[in-house]
Amino acid sequence: MTTPTKRWLALATACFALTLLGWAVSSAEWSAHNAPIPRLKVDDDESGDSVSLPTGMSQSPGGDRVWLPKMPTWLVDVLVAVMYLLIAAVVLAVVVHFVRRFLTTRPSGWDRVEDRAASQPDAGELRDALRAGLSDIDAGGDPRKAVIACWLRLERAAADVGVARLESETPSDLVGRVLSASRVDDGALSALVAAYHRARYAPHDVDAREREAAREALSRVDAQLAAATVAESA
């Protein structure tokens, strides 16, 4: 067991003990003052004088028990207040510790919005990657290789400005997040992702229809990035 764990286990134990003690003091009110003690036989001594009980003790009318003096009420109230203050202090210390620990050890995937905006690739860099893919397709190159190369360029564009993948993200998710932050709508983004998946994982050769679908996906995203750039500069 680590040292911090032992420390907080000790604090929790102390808090529980203080709670029990506070409850005992407040509910029982030191009922031990009523505990019977062995009967004292009170007889006249040889001189004929009666034996007196110690100061503060009294004998019950039946002569069976002797009662101890009660603790003052104000003292009981002070003890109860001290117990509750100690319990509150321990609970507050535990809460502060865990809040501070939570704030200083957040998961790395909890990026702030302003941090993401600061590390967002420029739309021109993203468009360069898309236009390079379009040029490869138009030049008669293999559309499968063109789409994959385009996707890798998009990943590099994100990496060059420090956009890191979150713990649960795949490379596809990363590119999707970058393009979505650049005002590419879900429809265009889905078409580009589908073209990439077909190029990457389809077992068959790419035919003319799929070539045109890949070109259309790249062109659609490029057009939306161009529109976003114009809107930002206006």
N, C-alpha and C positions, 0 to 999 in steps of 0.2 A: 504494500500500500504506500502511495507516494506521500511526501510530507504535507503538501497542501490538502490532500484528502484527509489525512489524520487530523490536521488542524481544524478543518471544518466539521469533522465528525465529533471532535471534542467540544466545539462550540454548540453543535446541535444537542449533544448530550447535556451540556450545562444548561441550555435553554429549557430542555425538557425537565431537568431537575428543579430549576427555579420555578417553572410552572406548577409542578406538583407541590413545592414548598409554599408558594403563594396561595394555592387552593387550600392546602391544609390549614394555613394560618387564618385565612379569611372565613372558612366554613366551620372549623372546629373551635376557633377563638380560645386556643389553648385550654381545651377541656380537661387537660391533665390536672388542673387545680381541684377538680372534683374527685380525683382518684382516691379511693379509700386506703387508709393505712391501717396497719394492725391496731386493734383496739387497745387502748391504754387502760389498765386497771387503776381506777382512782380510789384509793383507800386512805383512811387516816393513818398517818404514821404513828410511831410509838408515842410521840409527844402529844398526840391528839389533834395536831394541825392537819388540814386537808392539803393534798398534793395539788399544785396549780399546773395548768397546761402552759406550754410556751406561748409567748406573746404572739397574737395573730392567728391562733388556732382555737377552734371551738368544738365542743362535743355536741353531737346530735342529741335531740331530746331523748331518743331511745337508748342512748349510751353505747350504740354499736359502732359508730364510725366517727372519726375526727376529720374535719375538712381543712384542706390547705387554703391559703388566701388566694383570691382571684387576681389575675394580672390586670392592671389598669387598662381601660378601654382605649385611651389615647395612645398607649404604647403598642397595642395590637394594631391600631390604625397606621401608626408610623411604620411598623414592620411590613405590613401589607403593601403600603405605598412604595417602600424601598424594593420589595420583591418585584412589583410590577414595573418599576423603572428599570431594574436590571434586565428583566425579560424584554422590555421594549428596546433597550440598547443592543442586546444580542441580536434580536430580529432585524433591527435597522442595519447593523453591521453586515449581516448575511445578505440582505437585499442589496445594499450598496456594492458589496463584493461581486455578486452575480451580474448586476447591471453593468458594472465597469468591465467585467470579463467579457460580457456579451458584446459591448461596444468596441472592444479592442481586438476581438478575435472573430470578426464577421467572416463568413465564407468568402473566398476570393471571387465567387460569381456575383457578389452583390456590388456591381459597379454602379456608381452614381450616374445620373442622367447627364450632368454637366461633363463628367469625365469621358463618357462615351462620345458626346458631341465634339469634345476637343480632339479625340483620336479618330474621328471619322475621315475616311479618305476623301480627297477632293473629287468632285463629280467628273472633272476632266480626266483624272487618272482612271476612273472606272470606264469612261467612254473610250479611252485609248485601248483598253483591254477588249472591249466589245467590238470596236472597229477593226482591230487586228484579226479577230475571229471571223468577222464578215468578209474581210479581204481574202482570207484563206479559202473560205467557201466559194467566193466569187471567182477566185483564180483556178477553180476546179480541183482544189485539194480535197483530201478525205474529210468530209464533214464531221466524222466521229472524232478525228484528231483535232480538228479546228475547234469544236465545242469544248473538248477536254482542255486544250491549251488555253482557250479563253477563260475557262473556269479557274485554272491554275494562276492565270494572270490576275484575276480578281482576288484570289486568296493572297497573292504576293502584295497587291496594292493595299489590302487591309493590314498585312503584317508590317509593311514599310512604315506605316504611321502608328504602329503600336497597338492595333486592335487585337486583343488576345481572345482565344476561344474560351468560353465558359466551361466549367467542369462537365456539364451535360451536353455540350454542343458537339456536333459532327462538323467536318469541313463544309458540308452543304448548309448546315444551319448558320455557320459563320457568314458565308457569302449572302445568304438570305437576310440575315440581320443587317448587314452593311447596306444592301440595296434597299431594304425597307426603310432604313433611316434616311436614305437619299430620295425618298418620296416615290419609289417605284411601287405601283399598286399590286395587290395580291394576285390578280389575274396574270399580269405580265411576269411576275416573279414565279408563279406556279408553272407557266409555260417554259421558262428558262430552266427551272429545276428539272422538269420532265425531260427536256432535251438533253440535259447533262446526264441524267440517269440512263436514258436510252443509249447515249454514246458510250457511257462507261460500262454498262452491265449487259446490254443486249447481245445475245450470242450470234445473231445473224448480221449480215452486211447491211449497211445503210442504203436504202433505195432513194430514188428521186423525191418521193413524197416526204420522207423523213429529212432529207437534205433541206427541202423547202421549209419544213416545220422548224428546223434548227435555225435557219436564216431568219425566219419570221420572229422567233423568240428573241434572238439577239437584237434585231432591228427594233422590236417593240420596247425593250428595256432601254436601248440607246436613245430612242425618241423621248421617253419619259425623263431620262436623266437630262437631256437637252432642255426640255420644258422646265424642269426644276431649276436648272442653272439660270435660265432667263427670268424666272419668277423671283429668284433670290437677288438678282442684280437690278431688278426694277425698283 
